Amino acid sequence: MKQEYKELYEKFGLNVVYYRKKMKITQLQLAELAEVDRSHISAIELGKVGVSFDVIFKLCEVLKITPKELFDFRD
């Protein structure tokens, strides 16, 4: 990941946390529903890794949101 984008990765991760908590599910539950490892969910939420479109679309499906909502960063 390019350092110049780190803040955007972190904002994306915060949105994943926000919508996960809004659904009242744990990282493990989200990971199981999205068919990814829990440690990957943790890394996404902390803004430490990039995310493929496949995972983004699956997260949106599980969280019942649109990709636009996931990328609608708050200041």
N, CA, C and O atoms as a Tripos MOL2 file, in Angstrom:
@<TRIPOS>MOLECULE
protein
  300   299    75     0     0
PROTEIN
NO_CHARGES

@<TRIPOS>ATOM
      1 N           0.8490   -1.1710    0.0000 N.3       1 MET1
      2 CA          0.0000    0.0000    0.0000 C.3       1 MET1
      3 C           0.8940    1.2330    0.0000 C.2       1 MET1
      4 O           1.8820    1.3070    0.7310 O.2       1 MET1
      5 N           0.5280    2.1880   -0.8280 N.am      2 LYS2
      6 CA          1.2600    3.4450   -0.8590 C.3       2 LYS2
      7 C           0.9170    4.2630    0.3760 C.2       2 LYS2
      8 O          -0.2440    4.3680    0.7720 O.2       2 LYS2
      9 N           1.9290    4.8260    0.9630 N.am      3 GLN3
     10 CA          1.7510    5.6090    2.1900 C.3       3 GLN3
     11 C           0.7790    6.7700    1.9810 C.2       3 GLN3
     12 O           0.0560    7.1510    2.9010 O.2       3 GLN3
     13 N           0.7630    7.3280    0.7750 N.am      4 GLU4
     14 CA         -0.1160    8.4680    0.5010 C.3       4 GLU4
     15 C          -1.6060    8.1020    0.5950 C.2       4 GLU4
     16 O          -2.4520    8.9830    0.7450 O.2       4 GLU4
     17 N          -1.9180    6.8250    0.5100 N.am      5 TYR5
     18 CA         -3.3150    6.3860    0.5770 C.3       5 TYR5
     19 C          -3.6970    5.8070    1.9360 C.2       5 TYR5
     20 O          -4.8460    5.4140    2.1380 O.2       5 TYR5
     21 N          -2.7490    5.7500    2.8660 N.am      6 LYS6
     22 CA         -2.9900    5.1270    4.1740 C.3       6 LYS6
     23 C          -4.2260    5.6940    4.8550 C.2       6 LYS6
     24 O          -5.0230    4.9360    5.4080 O.2       6 LYS6
     25 N          -4.4010    6.9980    4.8270 N.am      7 GLU7
     26 CA         -5.5510    7.6260    5.4760 C.3       7 GLU7
     27 C          -6.8660    7.1440    4.8550 C.2       7 GLU7
     28 O          -7.8550    6.9590    5.5640 O.2       7 GLU7
     29 N          -6.8790    6.9420    3.5480 N.am      8 LEU8
     30 CA         -8.0970    6.4570    2.8800 C.3       8 LEU8
     31 C          -8.3920    5.0120    3.2600 C.2       8 LEU8
     32 O          -9.5520    4.6450    3.4510 O.2       8 LEU8
     33 N          -7.3550    4.1920    3.3720 N.am      9 TYR9
     34 CA         -7.5350    2.8070    3.8100 C.3       9 TYR9
     35 C          -8.1170    2.7880    5.2220 C.2       9 TYR9
     36 O          -8.9900    1.9780    5.5320 O.2       9 TYR9
     37 N          -7.6230    3.6870    6.0740 N.am     10 GLU10
     38 CA         -8.1240    3.7580    7.4480 C.3      10 GLU10
     39 C          -9.5800    4.2130    7.4870 C.2      10 GLU10
     40 O         -10.3710    3.6910    8.2730 O.2      10 GLU10
     41 N          -9.9390    5.1790    6.6470 N.am     11 LYS11
     42 CA        -11.3350    5.6370    6.6010 C.3      11 LYS11
     43 C         -12.2500    4.5290    6.0970 C.2      11 LYS11
     44 O         -13.3600    4.3550    6.6010 O.2      11 LYS11
     45 N         -11.7820    3.7820    5.1040 N.am     12 PHE12
     46 CA        -12.5500    2.6420    4.6110 C.3      12 PHE12
     47 C         -12.7670    1.6360    5.7440 C.2      12 PHE12
     48 O         -13.8750    1.1390    5.9450 O.2      12 PHE12
     49 N         -11.6990    1.3490    6.4740 N.am     13 GLY13
     50 CA        -11.7820    0.4230    7.5930 C.3      13 GLY13
     51 C         -12.7570    0.8840    8.6610 C.2      13 GLY13
     52 O         -13.5060    0.0800    9.2160 O.2      13 GLY13
     53 N         -12.7480    2.1810    8.9500 N.am     14 LEU14
     54 CA        -13.6850    2.7220    9.9410 C.3      14 LEU14
     55 C         -15.1300    2.5480    9.4780 C.2      14 LEU14
     56 O         -16.0200    2.3160   10.2960 O.2      14 LEU14
     57 N         -15.3640    2.6600    8.1730 N.am     15 ASN15
     58 CA        -16.7150    2.4310    7.6620 C.3      15 ASN15
     59 C         -17.1280    0.9760    7.8230 C.2      15 ASN15
     60 O         -18.2820    0.6880    8.1410 O.2      15 ASN15
     61 N         -16.1950    0.0640    7.6070 N.am     16 VAL16
     62 CA        -16.5080   -1.3620    7.8120 C.3      16 VAL16
     63 C         -16.8840   -1.5770    9.2760 C.2      16 VAL16
     64 O         -17.8690   -2.2540    9.5720 O.2      16 VAL16
     65 N         -16.1060   -1.0050   10.1880 N.am     17 VAL17
     66 CA        -16.4070   -1.1170   11.6220 C.3      17 VAL17
     67 C         -17.7950   -0.5420   11.9120 C.2      17 VAL17
     68 O         -18.6000   -1.1690   12.6000 O.2      17 VAL17
     69 N         -18.0670    0.6420   11.3880 N.am     18 TYR18
     70 CA        -19.3430    1.3240   11.6410 C.3      18 TYR18
     71 C         -20.5250    0.4450   11.2180 C.2      18 TYR18
     72 O         -21.4560    0.2340   11.9950 O.2      18 TYR18
     73 N         -20.4820   -0.0600    9.9950 N.am     19 TYR19
     74 CA        -21.6090   -0.8500    9.5000 C.3      19 TYR19
     75 C         -21.6780   -2.2250   10.1710 C.2      19 TYR19
     76 O         -22.7660   -2.7710   10.3520 O.2      19 TYR19
     77 N         -20.5360   -2.7800   10.5370 N.am     20 ARG20
     78 CA        -20.5350   -4.0580   11.2630 C.3      20 ARG20
     79 C         -21.1930   -3.8790   12.6270 C.2      20 ARG20
     80 O         -22.0340   -4.6830   13.0290 O.2      20 ARG20
     81 N         -20.8110   -2.8310   13.3280 N.am     21 LYS21
     82 CA        -21.3920   -2.5900   14.6550 C.3      21 LYS21
     83 C         -22.8600   -2.2120   14.5550 C.2      21 LYS21
     84 O         -23.6490   -2.5470   15.4390 O.2      21 LYS21
     85 N         -23.2320   -1.5180   13.4880 N.am     22 LYS22
     86 CA        -24.6390   -1.1770   13.2690 C.3      22 LYS22
     87 C         -25.4890   -2.4430   13.1400 C.2      22 LYS22
     88 O         -26.6430   -2.4730   13.5660 O.2      22 LYS22
     89 N         -24.9050   -3.4820   12.5480 N.am     23 MET23
     90 CA        -25.6030   -4.7740   12.4210 C.3      23 MET23
     91 C         -25.4780   -5.6200   13.6870 C.2      23 MET23
     92 O         -26.1110   -6.6680   13.8100 O.2      23 MET23
     93 N         -24.6500   -5.1490   14.6280 N.am     24 LYS24
     94 CA        -24.4380   -5.8520   15.9010 C.3      24 LYS24
     95 C         -23.8590   -7.2490   15.6840 C.2      24 LYS24
     96 O         -24.3320   -8.2340   16.2500 O.2      24 LYS24
     97 N         -22.8160   -7.3040   14.8430 N.am     25 ILE25
     98 CA        -22.1230   -8.5680   14.6370 C.3      25 ILE25
     99 C         -20.6340   -8.3850   14.9530 C.2      25 ILE25
    100 O         -20.1040   -7.2760   14.8850 O.2      25 ILE25
    101 N         -19.9800   -9.4800   15.2940 N.am     26 THR26
    102 CA        -18.5620   -9.4550   15.6150 C.3      26 THR26
    103 C         -17.7190   -9.5720   14.3420 C.2      26 THR26
    104 O         -18.2330   -9.8650   13.2620 O.2      26 THR26
    105 N         -16.4200   -9.3370   14.4940 N.am     27 GLN27
    106 CA        -15.5130   -9.5420   13.3640 C.3      27 GLN27
    107 C         -15.5850  -10.9860   12.8800 C.2      27 GLN27
    108 O         -15.5810  -11.2490   11.6770 O.2      27 GLN27
    109 N         -15.6500  -11.9030   13.8130 N.am     28 LEU28
    110 CA        -15.7180  -13.3140   13.4460 C.3      28 LEU28
    111 C         -16.9890  -13.6180   12.6560 C.2      28 LEU28
    112 O         -16.9420  -14.3260   11.6500 O.2      28 LEU28
    113 N         -18.1180  -13.0890   13.1070 N.am     29 GLN29
    114 CA        -19.3760  -13.3130   12.3850 C.3      29 GLN29
    115 C         -19.3110  -12.7140   10.9800 C.2      29 GLN29
    116 O         -19.7440  -13.3410   10.0140 O.2      29 GLN29
    117 N         -18.7670  -11.4960   10.8690 N.am     30 LEU30
    118 CA        -18.6390  -10.8650    9.5580 C.3      30 LEU30
    119 C         -17.7180  -11.6960    8.6660 C.2      30 LEU30
    120 O         -18.0110  -11.9150    7.4900 O.2      30 LEU30
    121 N         -16.6180  -12.1500    9.2300 N.am     31 ALA31
    122 CA        -15.6770  -12.9590    8.4600 C.3      31 ALA31
    123 C         -16.3380  -14.2330    7.9310 C.2      31 ALA31
    124 O         -16.1670  -14.5950    6.7670 O.2      31 ALA31
    125 N         -17.0880  -14.9010    8.7910 N.am     32 GLU32
    126 CA        -17.7600  -16.1320    8.3710 C.3      32 GLU32
    127 C         -18.7890  -15.8560    7.2860 C.2      32 GLU32
    128 O         -18.8710  -16.5940    6.3040 O.2      32 GLU32
    129 N         -19.5690  -14.8030    7.4540 N.am     33 LEU33
    130 CA        -20.5920  -14.4660    6.4590 C.3      33 LEU33
    131 C         -19.9770  -14.0240    5.1240 C.2      33 LEU33
    132 O         -20.5290  -14.2920    4.0570 O.2      33 LEU33
    133 N         -18.8300  -13.3470    5.2010 N.am     34 ALA34
    134 CA        -18.1630  -12.8620    3.9910 C.3      34 ALA34
    135 C         -17.1750  -13.8810    3.4250 C.2      34 ALA34
    136 O         -16.5640  -13.6600    2.3800 O.2      34 ALA34
    137 N         -17.0320  -15.0030    4.1380 N.am     35 GLU35
    138 CA        -16.1610  -16.0890    3.6990 C.3      35 GLU35
    139 C         -14.7040  -15.6520    3.5680 C.2      35 GLU35
    140 O         -14.0240  -15.9770    2.5940 O.2      35 GLU35
    141 N         -14.2390  -14.8990    4.5860 N.am     36 VAL36
    142 CA        -12.8300  -14.5200    4.6810 C.3      36 VAL36
    143 C         -12.3640  -14.7920    6.1130 C.2      36 VAL36
    144 O         -13.1820  -15.0250    7.0030 O.2      36 VAL36
    145 N         -11.0730  -14.7610    6.3250 N.am     37 ASP37
    146 CA        -10.5250  -15.0090    7.6470 C.3      37 ASP37
    147 C         -10.7700  -13.8140    8.5680 C.2      37 ASP37
    148 O         -10.7770  -12.6690    8.1140 O.2      37 ASP37
    149 N         -10.9700  -14.0770    9.8540 N.am     38 ARG38
    150 CA        -11.2090  -13.0020   10.8130 C.3      38 ARG38
    151 C         -10.0400  -12.0280   10.8630 C.2      38 ARG38
    152 O         -10.2410  -10.8230   11.0140 O.2      38 ARG38
    153 N          -8.8200  -12.5430   10.7370 N.am     39 SER39
    154 CA         -7.6560  -11.6630   10.7680 C.3      39 SER39
    155 C          -7.6480  -10.7070    9.5740 C.2      39 SER39
    156 O          -7.1140   -9.6010    9.6670 O.2      39 SER39
    157 N          -8.2370  -11.1280    8.4580 N.am     40 HIS40
    158 CA         -8.3390  -10.2500    7.2860 C.3      40 HIS40
    159 C          -9.3370   -9.1190    7.5770 C.2      40 HIS40
    160 O          -9.0910   -7.9680    7.2180 O.2      40 HIS40
    161 N         -10.4480   -9.4440    8.2200 N.am     41 ILE41
    162 CA        -11.4150   -8.4060    8.6090 C.3      41 ILE41
    163 C         -10.7410   -7.4070    9.5440 C.2      41 ILE41
    164 O         -10.9140   -6.1980    9.3900 O.2      41 ILE41
    165 N          -9.9860   -7.9010   10.4990 N.am     42 SER42
    166 CA         -9.2780   -7.0310   11.4280 C.3      42 SER42
    167 C          -8.3230   -6.1040   10.6790 C.2      42 SER42
    168 O          -8.2850   -4.9030   10.9440 O.2      42 SER42
    169 N          -7.5570   -6.6560    9.7520 N.am     43 ALA43
    170 CA         -6.6010   -5.8570    8.9800 C.3      43 ALA43
    171 C          -7.3140   -4.8090    8.1210 C.2      43 ALA43
    172 O          -6.8290   -3.6870    7.9750 O.2      43 ALA43
    173 N          -8.4660   -5.1790    7.5530 N.am     44 ILE44
    174 CA         -9.2620   -4.2230    6.7670 C.3      44 ILE44
    175 C          -9.7240   -3.0840    7.6670 C.2      44 ILE44
    176 O          -9.5810   -1.9120    7.3210 O.2      44 ILE44
    177 N         -10.2780   -3.4340    8.8190 N.am     45 GLU45
    178 CA        -10.8080   -2.4200    9.7360 C.3      45 GLU45
    179 C          -9.7200   -1.4880   10.2520 C.2      45 GLU45
    180 O          -9.9890   -0.3230   10.5450 O.2      45 GLU45
    181 N          -8.5010   -1.9880   10.3640 N.am     46 LEU46
    182 CA         -7.3870   -1.1610   10.8260 C.3      46 LEU46
    183 C          -6.7020   -0.4000    9.6860 C.2      46 LEU46
    184 O          -5.7720    0.3730    9.9190 O.2      46 LEU46
    185 N          -7.1620   -0.6220    8.4670 N.am     47 GLY47
    186 CA         -6.5870    0.0670    7.3150 C.3      47 GLY47
    187 C          -5.2020   -0.4140    6.9560 C.2      47 GLY47
    188 O          -4.3880    0.3550    6.4460 O.2      47 GLY47
    189 N          -4.9220   -1.6890    7.2170 N.am     48 LYS48
    190 CA         -3.5850   -2.2350    6.9850 C.3      48 LYS48
    191 C          -3.4480   -2.9730    5.6640 C.2      48 LYS48
    192 O          -2.3300   -3.2660    5.2390 O.2      48 LYS48
    193 N          -4.5530   -3.2790    5.0100 N.am     49 VAL49
    194 CA         -4.5030   -4.0350    3.7530 C.3      49 VAL49
    195 C          -5.4690   -3.4490    2.7320 C.2      49 VAL49
    196 O          -6.4520   -2.7930    3.0760 O.2      49 VAL49
    197 N          -5.1600   -3.7070    1.4780 N.am     50 GLY50
    198 CA         -6.0840   -3.3750    0.4090 C.3      50 GLY50
    199 C          -7.1340   -4.4620    0.3050 C.2      50 GLY50
    200 O          -6.9520   -5.5650    0.8210 O.2      50 GLY50
    201 N          -8.2150   -4.1540   -0.3510 N.am     51 VAL51
    202 CA         -9.3340   -5.0930   -0.4370 C.3      51 VAL51
    203 C          -9.7190   -5.2700   -1.9000 C.2      51 VAL51
    204 O          -9.8280   -4.2950   -2.6430 O.2      51 VAL51
    205 N          -9.9260   -6.5210   -2.3090 N.am     52 SER52
    206 CA        -10.3410   -6.7930   -3.6870 C.3      52 SER52
    207 C         -11.8140   -6.4120   -3.8690 C.2      52 SER52
    208 O         -12.5700   -6.3080   -2.9030 O.2      52 SER52
    209 N         -12.1920   -6.2100   -5.1130 N.am     53 PHE53
    210 CA        -13.5980   -5.9200   -5.3980 C.3      53 PHE53
    211 C         -14.4940   -7.0660   -4.9350 C.2      53 PHE53
    212 O         -15.5980   -6.8270   -4.4460 O.2      53 PHE53
    213 N         -14.0300   -8.3050   -5.0830 N.am     54 ASP54
    214 CA        -14.8310   -9.4470   -4.6420 C.3      54 ASP54
    215 C         -15.1760   -9.3200   -3.1590 C.2      54 ASP54
    216 O         -16.3210   -9.5320   -2.7610 O.2      54 ASP54
    217 N         -14.1790   -8.9740   -2.3470 N.am     55 VAL55
    218 CA        -14.4100   -8.8390   -0.9040 C.3      55 VAL55
    219 C         -15.2900   -7.6230   -0.6150 C.2      55 VAL55
    220 O         -16.1680   -7.6850    0.2460 O.2      55 VAL55
    221 N         -15.0620   -6.5320   -1.3210 N.am     56 ILE56
    222 CA        -15.9030   -5.3360   -1.1300 C.3      56 ILE56
    223 C         -17.3590   -5.6680   -1.4120 C.2      56 ILE56
    224 O         -18.2420   -5.3380   -0.6190 O.2      56 ILE56
    225 N         -17.6090   -6.3180   -2.5360 N.am     57 PHE57
    226 CA        -18.9920   -6.6480   -2.8980 C.3      57 PHE57
    227 C         -19.6120   -7.6110   -1.9000 C.2      57 PHE57
    228 O         -20.7930   -7.4860   -1.5750 O.2      57 PHE57
    229 N         -18.8340   -8.5730   -1.4060 N.am     58 LYS58
    230 CA        -19.3470   -9.5310   -0.4290 C.3      58 LYS58
    231 C         -19.6390   -8.8250    0.8970 C.2      58 LYS58
    232 O         -20.6640   -9.0890    1.5250 O.2      58 LYS58
    233 N         -18.7400   -7.9260    1.3280 N.am     59 LEU59
    234 CA        -18.9880   -7.1620    2.5550 C.3      59 LEU59
    235 C         -20.2750   -6.3550    2.4370 C.2      59 LEU59
    236 O         -21.0820   -6.3160    3.3650 O.2      59 LEU59
    237 N         -20.4560   -5.7190    1.3010 N.am     60 CYS60
    238 CA        -21.6720   -4.9190    1.0860 C.3      60 CYS60
    239 C         -22.9200   -5.7880    1.1400 C.2      60 CYS60
    240 O         -23.9350   -5.3940    1.7150 O.2      60 CYS60
    241 N         -22.8420   -6.9590    0.5460 N.am     61 GLU61
    242 CA        -23.9690   -7.8970    0.5740 C.3      61 GLU61
    243 C         -24.3010   -8.2870    2.0130 C.2      61 GLU61
    244 O         -25.4630   -8.2660    2.4200 O.2      61 GLU61
    245 N         -23.2780   -8.6400    2.7690 N.am     62 VAL62
    246 CA        -23.4700   -9.0720    4.1600 C.3      62 VAL62
    247 C         -23.9640   -7.9100    5.0310 C.2      62 VAL62
    248 O         -24.8540   -8.0810    5.8640 O.2      62 VAL62
    249 N         -23.3720   -6.7300    4.8270 N.am     63 LEU63
    250 CA        -23.7270   -5.5660    5.6530 C.3      63 LEU63
    251 C         -24.9970   -4.8590    5.1720 C.2      63 LEU63
    252 O         -25.4750   -3.9170    5.8040 O.2      63 LEU63
    253 N         -25.5300   -5.3300    4.0460 N.am     64 LYS64
    254 CA        -26.7650   -4.7800    3.4750 C.3      64 LYS64
    255 C         -26.6230   -3.2860    3.1580 C.2      64 LYS64
    256 O         -27.4820   -2.4690    3.4910 O.2      64 LYS64
    257 N         -25.5010   -2.9660    2.5000 N.am     65 ILE65
    258 CA        -25.2360   -1.5910    2.0810 C.3      65 ILE65
    259 C         -24.7160   -1.6170    0.6490 C.2      65 ILE65
    260 O         -24.4270   -2.6810    0.1000 O.2      65 ILE65
    261 N         -24.6020   -0.4450    0.0570 N.am     66 THR66
    262 CA        -24.0530   -0.3240   -1.2920 C.3      66 THR66
    263 C         -22.5620   -0.0150   -1.2020 C.2      66 THR66
    264 O         -22.0930    0.4940   -0.1840 O.2      66 THR66
    265 N         -21.8140   -0.3200   -2.2640 N.am     67 PRO67
    266 CA        -20.4050    0.0730   -2.2660 C.3      67 PRO67
    267 C         -20.2290    1.5760   -2.0410 C.2      67 PRO67
    268 O         -19.2750    2.0000   -1.3890 O.2      67 PRO67
    269 N         -21.1400    2.3720   -2.5740 N.am     68 LYS68
    270 CA        -21.0650    3.8230   -2.3710 C.3      68 LYS68
    271 C         -21.0880    4.1580   -0.8800 C.2      68 LYS68
    272 O         -20.3270    5.0110   -0.4230 O.2      68 LYS68
    273 N         -21.9490    3.4960   -0.1290 N.am     69 GLU69
    274 CA        -22.0220    3.7550    1.3100 C.3      69 GLU69
    275 C         -20.7070    3.3870    1.9980 C.2      69 GLU69
    276 O         -20.2660    4.0730    2.9200 O.2      69 GLU69
    277 N         -20.0930    2.3080    1.5460 N.am     70 LEU70
    278 CA        -18.8440    1.8710    2.1510 C.3      70 LEU70
    279 C         -17.7100    2.8630    1.8690 C.2      70 LEU70
    280 O         -16.7720    2.9910    2.6560 O.2      70 LEU70
    281 N         -17.8130    3.5600    0.7340 N.am     71 PHE71
    282 CA        -16.7850    4.5310    0.3630 C.3      71 PHE71
    283 C         -17.1820    5.9740    0.6950 C.2      71 PHE71
    284 O         -16.4620    6.9030    0.3290 O.2      71 PHE71
    285 N         -18.2830    6.1720    1.3610 N.am     72 ASP72
    286 CA        -18.7190    7.5140    1.7410 C.3      72 ASP72
    287 C         -18.0340    7.8660    3.0600 C.2      72 ASP72
    288 O         -18.5930    7.6820    4.1410 O.2      72 ASP72
    289 N         -16.8010    8.3780    2.9400 N.am     73 PHE73
    290 CA        -15.9850    8.6480    4.1180 C.3      73 PHE73
    291 C         -16.4590    9.8800    4.8560 C.2      73 PHE73
    292 O         -16.8440   10.8830    4.2560 O.2      73 PHE73
    293 N         -16.4210    9.7800    6.1840 N.am     74 ARG74
    294 CA        -16.7540   10.9080    7.0440 C.3      74 ARG74
    295 C         -15.4650   11.6720    7.3350 C.2      74 ARG74
    296 O         -14.3790   11.0950    7.2960 O.2      74 ARG74
    297 N         -15.5800   12.9440    7.6230 N.am     75 ASP75
    298 CA        -14.3820   13.7340    7.9750 C.3      75 ASP75
    299 C         -14.0250   13.6320    9.4100 C.2      75 ASP75
    300 O         -13.0470   14.2390    9.8470 O.2      75 ASP75
@<TRIPOS>BOND
     1     1     2 1
     2     2     3 1
     3     3     4 2
     4     3     5 am
     5     5     6 1
     6     6     7 1
     7     7     8 2
     8     7     9 am
     9     9    10 1
    10    10    11 1
    11    11    12 2
    12    11    13 am
    13    13    14 1
    14    14    15 1
    15    15    16 2
    16    15    17 am
    17    17    18 1
    18    18    19 1
    19    19    20 2
    20    19    21 am
    21    21    22 1
    22    22    23 1
    23    23    24 2
    24    23    25 am
    25    25    26 1
    26    26    27 1
    27    27    28 2
    28    27    29 am
    29    29    30 1
    30    30    31 1
    31    31    32 2
    32    31    33 am
    33    33    34 1
    34    34    35 1
    35    35    36 2
    36    35    37 am
    37    37    38 1
    38    38    39 1
    39    39    40 2
    40    39    41 am
    41    41    42 1
    42    42    43 1
    43    43    44 2
    44    43    45 am
    45    45    46 1
    46    46    47 1
    47    47    48 2
    48    47    49 am
    49    49    50 1
    50    50    51 1
    51    51    52 2
    52    51    53 am
    53    53    54 1
    54    54    55 1
    55    55    56 2
    56    55    57 am
    57    57    58 1
    58    58    59 1
    59    59    60 2
    60    59    61 am
    61    61    62 1
    62    62    63 1
    63    63    64 2
    64    63    65 am
    65    65    66 1
    66    66    67 1
    67    67    68 2
    68    67    69 am
    69    69    70 1
    70    70    71 1
    71    71    72 2
    72    71    73 am
    73    73    74 1
    74    74    75 1
    75    75    76 2
    76    75    77 am
    77    77    78 1
    78    78    79 1
    79    79    80 2
    80    79    81 am
    81    81    82 1
    82    82    83 1
    83    83    84 2
    84    83    85 am
    85    85    86 1
    86    86    87 1
    87    87    88 2
    88    87    89 am
    89    89    90 1
    90    90    91 1
    91    91    92 2
    92    91    93 am
    93    93    94 1
    94    94    95 1
    95    95    96 2
    96    95    97 am
    97    97    98 1
    98    98    99 1
    99    99   100 2
   100    99   101 am
   101   101   102 1
   102   102   103 1
   103   103   104 2
   104   103   105 am
   105   105   106 1
   106   106   107 1
   107   107   108 2
   108   107   109 am
   109   109   110 1
   110   110   111 1
   111   111   112 2
   112   111   113 am
   113   113   114 1
   114   114   115 1
   115   115   116 2
   116   115   117 am
   117   117   118 1
   118   118   119 1
   119   119   120 2
   120   119   121 am
   121   121   122 1
   122   122   123 1
   123   123   124 2
   124   123   125 am
   125   125   126 1
   126   126   127 1
   127   127   128 2
   128   127   129 am
   129   129   130 1
   130   130   131 1
   131   131   132 2
   132   131   133 am
   133   133   134 1
   134   134   135 1
   135   135   136 2
   136   135   137 am
   137   137   138 1
   138   138   139 1
   139   139   140 2
   140   139   141 am
   141   141   142 1
   142   142   143 1
   143   143   144 2
   144   143   145 am
   145   145   146 1
   146   146   147 1
   147   147   148 2
   148   147   149 am
   149   149   150 1
   150   150   151 1
   151   151   152 2
   152   151   153 am
   153   153   154 1
   154   154   155 1
   155   155   156 2
   156   155   157 am
   157   157   158 1
   158   158   159 1
   159   159   160 2
   160   159   161 am
   161   161   162 1
   162   162   163 1
   163   163   164 2
   164   163   165 am
   165   165   166 1
   166   166   167 1
   167   167   168 2
   168   167   169 am
   169   169   170 1
   170   170   171 1
   171   171   172 2
   172   171   173 am
   173   173   174 1
   174   174   175 1
   175   175   176 2
   176   175   177 am
   177   177   178 1
   178   178   179 1
   179   179   180 2
   180   179   181 am
   181   181   182 1
   182   182   183 1
   183   183   184 2
   184   183   185 am
   185   185   186 1
   186   186   187 1
   187   187   188 2
   188   187   189 am
   189   189   190 1
   190   190   191 1
   191   191   192 2
   192   191   193 am
   193   193   194 1
   194   194   195 1
   195   195   196 2
   196   195   197 am
   197   197   198 1
   198   198   199 1
   199   199   200 2
   200   199   201 am
   201   201   202 1
   202   202   203 1
   203   203   204 2
   204   203   205 am
   205   205   206 1
   206   206   207 1
   207   207   208 2
   208   207   209 am
   209   209   210 1
   210   210   211 1
   211   211   212 2
   212   211   213 am
   213   213   214 1
   214   214   215 1
   215   215   216 2
   216   215   217 am
   217   217   218 1
   218   218   219 1
   219   219   220 2
   220   219   221 am
   221   221   222 1
   222   222   223 1
   223   223   224 2
   224   223   225 am
   225   225   226 1
   226   226   227 1
   227   227   228 2
   228   227   229 am
   229   229   230 1
   230   230   231 1
   231   231   232 2
   232   231   233 am
   233   233   234 1
   234   234   235 1
   235   235   236 2
   236   235   237 am
   237   237   238 1
   238   238   239 1
   239   239   240 2
   240   239   241 am
   241   241   242 1
   242   242   243 1
   243   243   244 2
   244   243   245 am
   245   245   246 1
   246   246   247 1
   247   247   248 2
   248   247   249 am
   249   249   250 1
   250   250   251 1
   251   251   252 2
   252   251   253 am
   253   253   254 1
   254   254   255 1
   255   255   256 2
   256   255   257 am
   257   257   258 1
   258   258   259 1
   259   259   260 2
   260   259   261 am
   261   261   262 1
   262   262   263 1
   263   263   264 2
   264   263   265 am
   265   265   266 1
   266   266   267 1
   267   267   268 2
   268   267   269 am
   269   269   270 1
   270   270   271 1
   271   271   272 2
   272   271   273 am
   273   273   274 1
   274   274   275 1
   275   275   276 2
   276   275   277 am
   277   277   278 1
   278   278   279 1
   279   279   280 2
   280   279   281 am
   281   281   282 1
   282   282   283 1
   283   283   284 2
   284   283   285 am
   285   285   286 1
   286   286   287 1
   287   287   288 2
   288   287   289 am
   289   289   290 1
   290   290   291 1
   291   291   292 2
   292   291   293 am
   293   293   294 1
   294   294   295 1
   295   295   296 2
   296   295   297 am
   297   297   298 1
   298   298   299 1
   299   299   300 2
@<TRIPOS>SUBSTRUCTURE
     1 MET1         2 RESIDUE 1 A MET
     2 LYS2         6 RESIDUE 1 A LYS
     3 GLN3        10 RESIDUE 1 A GLN
     4 GLU4        14 RESIDUE 1 A GLU
     5 TYR5        18 RESIDUE 1 A TYR
     6 LYS6        22 RESIDUE 1 A LYS
     7 GLU7        26 RESIDUE 1 A GLU
     8 LEU8        30 RESIDUE 1 A LEU
     9 TYR9        34 RESIDUE 1 A TYR
    10 GLU10       38 RESIDUE 1 A GLU
    11 LYS11       42 RESIDUE 1 A LYS
    12 PHE12       46 RESIDUE 1 A PHE
    13 GLY13       50 RESIDUE 1 A GLY
    14 LEU14       54 RESIDUE 1 A LEU
    15 ASN15       58 RESIDUE 1 A ASN
    16 VAL16       62 RESIDUE 1 A VAL
    17 VAL17       66 RESIDUE 1 A VAL
    18 TYR18       70 RESIDUE 1 A TYR
    19 TYR19       74 RESIDUE 1 A TYR
    20 ARG20       78 RESIDUE 1 A ARG
    21 LYS21       82 RESIDUE 1 A LYS
    22 LYS22       86 RESIDUE 1 A LYS
    23 MET23       90 RESIDUE 1 A MET
    24 LYS24       94 RESIDUE 1 A LYS
    25 ILE25       98 RESIDUE 1 A ILE
    26 THR26      102 RESIDUE 1 A THR
    27 GLN27      106 RESIDUE 1 A GLN
    28 LEU28      110 RESIDUE 1 A LEU
    29 GLN29      114 RESIDUE 1 A GLN
    30 LEU30      118 RESIDUE 1 A LEU
    31 ALA31      122 RESIDUE 1 A ALA
    32 GLU32      126 RESIDUE 1 A GLU
    33 LEU33      130 RESIDUE 1 A LEU
    34 ALA34      134 RESIDUE 1 A ALA
    35 GLU35      138 RESIDUE 1 A GLU
    36 VAL36      142 RESIDUE 1 A VAL
    37 ASP37      146 RESIDUE 1 A ASP
    38 ARG38      150 RESIDUE 1 A ARG
    39 SER39      154 RESIDUE 1 A SER
    40 HIS40      158 RESIDUE 1 A HIS
    41 ILE41      162 RESIDUE 1 A ILE
    42 SER42      166 RESIDUE 1 A SER
    43 ALA43      170 RESIDUE 1 A ALA
    44 ILE44      174 RESIDUE 1 A ILE
    45 GLU45      178 RESIDUE 1 A GLU
    46 LEU46      182 RESIDUE 1 A LEU
    47 GLY47      186 RESIDUE 1 A GLY
    48 LYS48      190 RESIDUE 1 A LYS
    49 VAL49      194 RESIDUE 1 A VAL
    50 GLY50      198 RESIDUE 1 A GLY
    51 VAL51      202 RESIDUE 1 A VAL
    52 SER52      206 RESIDUE 1 A SER
    53 PHE53      210 RESIDUE 1 A PHE
    54 ASP54      214 RESIDUE 1 A ASP
    55 VAL55      218 RESIDUE 1 A VAL
    56 ILE56      222 RESIDUE 1 A ILE
    57 PHE57      226 RESIDUE 1 A PHE
    58 LYS58      230 RESIDUE 1 A LYS
    59 LEU59      234 RESIDUE 1 A LEU
    60 CYS60      238 RESIDUE 1 A CYS
    61 GLU61      242 RESIDUE 1 A GLU
    62 VAL62      246 RESIDUE 1 A VAL
    63 LEU63      250 RESIDUE 1 A LEU
    64 LYS64      254 RESIDUE 1 A LYS
    65 ILE65      258 RESIDUE 1 A ILE
    66 THR66      262 RESIDUE 1 A THR
    67 PRO67      266 RESIDUE 1 A PRO
    68 LYS68      270 RESIDUE 1 A LYS
    69 GLU69      274 RESIDUE 1 A GLU
    70 LEU70      278 RESIDUE 1 A LEU
    71 PHE71      282 RESIDUE 1 A PHE
    72 ASP72      286 RESIDUE 1 A ASP
    73 PHE73      290 RESIDUE 1 A PHE
    74 ARG74      294 RESIDUE 1 A ARG
    75 ASP75      298 RESIDUE 1 A ASP
